[in-house]
């Protein structure tokens, strides 16, 4: 009875995951301004861009675009995450996100404007968000180091509301910055030992400056954002950009849901088989005595 109940429980869990589509190894990443991982993920709006293709070739497990997390950091980010590896969180599986390039998909923003940052939460957690901006003189063609970031975050938000699948962080963009920069987001969980790291490439224009109208460009990403300058990449709103609400780990090019479906089917088959065998009366080959010892030995082989 215990074995039957265990198998039935496993089958129920597998079937639940299959039907509900609970994400595997998925947690969150910024989508406004758009982070590199969200932009370059399998369903990201810029997955086919040169920078994203280069990131994947250099090593970036972007099928799990929302899983750049490190355990046990406990606020010691500058000690644990090495210079040149900030965008990957020091994880070799995402090292392609550290590539020094000036053509990463970027969101154009107005310096000093009010802005509501959005961080897609594919698995909800409690914690504190800290957002840093690069300093004046930042060169995107060099690997990002801690010295490139301001010493203090320009925005800190603890336990923001999760609405429509995203954490919303209202604040104001840094002043005095122009041109291409980067916003570095650190999300330190309080209900788990994990900390998440993300890089969002941006282009700042001065307040009051007129933005060029690009050919074929779409709308701005959010309040405070402006149309991208000609030749720069634009991050569309997450709802229309194809950024997934939750990622599903892909194994060998197939969806995890398919694998779980097979597991559920096999588990149900085992339960039915075991239950049928338990109800089936023992049979004895003709001419062979039905001794108690042989019968018990056969029962042990079945289990």
QUICOR-V227744 format. One record per pair of residues at least 24 apart in sequence whose ideal C-beta (glycine too) atoms are under 8 Angstrom apart, sorted by the first residue. I is the first residue (numbers start at 1). J is the second residue. Records with the same first field share a line. If there is no record, write none. Layout:
I = J ; J
This chain:
3 = 274 ; 303
4 = 271 ; 274 ; 275 ; 278
7 = 267 ; 270 ; 271 ; 274
8 = 271
10 = 267
11 = 264 ; 267 ; 268 ; 271
14 = 260 ; 261 ; 263 ; 264 ; 267
15 = 264 ; 268
17 = 257 ; 260
18 = 257 ; 260 ; 261 ; 264
21 = 246 ; 248 ; 257
22 = 246
23 = 122 ; 123 ; 246 ; 247 ; 248
24 = 247 ; 248 ; 249 ; 256
25 = 64 ; 67 ; 247 ; 249
26 = 64 ; 66 ; 67 ; 122 ; 123 ; 246 ; 247 ; 248 ; 249
27 = 66 ; 67 ; 69 ; 121 ; 122 ; 123 ; 125 ; 194 ; 196
28 = 66 ; 119 ; 120 ; 121 ; 122 ; 123 ; 125 ; 167 ; 187 ; 196
29 = 65 ; 66 ; 68 ; 119 ; 120 ; 196 ; 198
30 = 117 ; 118 ; 119 ; 120 ; 183 ; 185 ; 198 ; 200
31 = 118 ; 119 ; 120 ; 166 ; 238 ; 241 ; 243
32 = 107 ; 116 ; 117 ; 118 ; 221 ; 222 ; 225 ; 235 ; 237 ; 238
33 = 106 ; 107 ; 109 ; 117 ; 183 ; 200 ; 201 ; 202 ; 221 ; 225 ; 235
34 = 105 ; 107 ; 200 ; 221 ; 235 ; 238 ; 241 ; 243
35 = 185 ; 198 ; 199 ; 200
36 = 87 ; 97 ; 104 ; 105 ; 198 ; 199 ; 200 ; 201
37 = 62 ; 65 ; 66 ; 68 ; 94 ; 97 ; 198
38 = 65 ; 66 ; 120 ; 238 ; 243
39 = 104 ; 105 ; 235
40 = 65 ; 97 ; 105
41 = 65 ; 66 ; 243 ; 244 ; 247
42 = 244 ; 247 ; 250
43 = 242 ; 243 ; 244
44 = 241 ; 242 ; 243
45 = 105 ; 235 ; 236 ; 241 ; 242 ; 243
46 = 105 ; 233 ; 235
49 = 103 ; 105 ; 233
50 = 103
51 = 99 ; 101 ; 103 ; 104 ; 105
52 = 105
54 = 96 ; 99 ; 101
55 = 96 ; 97 ; 99
56 = 96
57 = 96
58 = 95 ; 96 ; 99
59 = 92 ; 93 ; 94 ; 95 ; 96
60 = 88 ; 93 ; 94 ; 95 ; 96 ; 97
61 = 93 ; 94
62 = 94
63 = 247 ; 249 ; 250
64 = 247 ; 249
65 = 247
66 = 120 ; 122 ; 246 ; 247
67 = 247
68 = 94 ; 97 ; 196 ; 197 ; 198
69 = 194 ; 195 ; 196 ; 197
70 = 194 ; 195 ; 197
71 = 193 ; 194 ; 195
72 = 193
73 = 188 ; 195
74 = 193
75 = 188
77 = 186 ; 195 ; 197
78 = 146
81 = 146 ; 197
83 = 143 ; 144 ; 145 ; 146 ; 147
84 = 143 ; 144 ; 145
85 = 143
86 = 144 ; 145 ; 146 ; 184 ; 197 ; 199
87 = 144 ; 197 ; 198 ; 199
88 = 197
89 = 195 ; 196 ; 197
97 = 199
98 = 143 ; 144
100 = 140 ; 141 ; 142 ; 143 ; 144
101 = 140 ; 141
102 = 140 ; 141 ; 180
103 = 233
104 = 140 ; 201 ; 233
105 = 201 ; 233 ; 234 ; 235
106 = 180 ; 201 ; 202 ; 203 ; 228 ; 232 ; 233 ; 235
107 = 200 ; 201 ; 202 ; 203 ; 221 ; 225 ; 228 ; 234 ; 235
108 = 202 ; 203 ; 204 ; 205 ; 211 ; 220 ; 225 ; 226 ; 227 ; 228 ; 229 ; 232 ; 234
109 = 173 ; 202 ; 203 ; 204 ; 205 ; 224 ; 225 ; 226
110 = 173 ; 204 ; 205 ; 206 ; 207 ; 224 ; 225 ; 226
111 = 173 ; 174 ; 175 ; 176 ; 177 ; 178 ; 204 ; 205 ; 206 ; 207
112 = 172 ; 173 ; 174 ; 175 ; 207
113 = 172 ; 173 ; 207 ; 223 ; 224
114 = 170 ; 171 ; 172 ; 173 ; 223 ; 224
115 = 170 ; 171 ; 172 ; 173 ; 222 ; 223 ; 224 ; 225
116 = 168 ; 169 ; 170 ; 171 ; 222 ; 223 ; 224
117 = 155 ; 168 ; 169 ; 170 ; 171 ; 185
118 = 166 ; 167 ; 168 ; 169 ; 222 ; 238
119 = 166 ; 167 ; 169 ; 185 ; 187
120 = 165 ; 166 ; 167 ; 238 ; 243 ; 245
121 = 162 ; 165 ; 166 ; 167
122 = 165 ; 244 ; 245 ; 246 ; 247
123 = 246
124 = 162
125 = 187 ; 189 ; 190 ; 191 ; 192 ; 194
126 = 159 ; 189 ; 190 ; 191
127 = 158 ; 159 ; 187 ; 188 ; 189 ; 190 ; 191
128 = 156 ; 157 ; 158 ; 159 ; 187 ; 188 ; 190
129 = 155 ; 156 ; 157 ; 158 ; 160 ; 167 ; 169 ; 185 ; 186 ; 187
130 = 155 ; 156 ; 185 ; 186 ; 187 ; 188
131 = 155 ; 156 ; 169 ; 171 ; 183 ; 184 ; 185 ; 186
132 = 183 ; 184 ; 185 ; 186
133 = 174 ; 177 ; 181 ; 182 ; 183 ; 184
134 = 177 ; 181 ; 182 ; 183 ; 184
136 = 176 ; 177
138 = 180 ; 181 ; 182
140 = 180 ; 182 ; 201
144 = 182 ; 184 ; 199
148 = 182
149 = 184
150 = 174
153 = 186
159 = 190
165 = 245
166 = 238
173 = 204 ; 224
174 = 204
177 = 204
178 = 204 ; 205 ; 206
179 = 203 ; 204
203 = 228 ; 229 ; 232
205 = 229
277 = 302
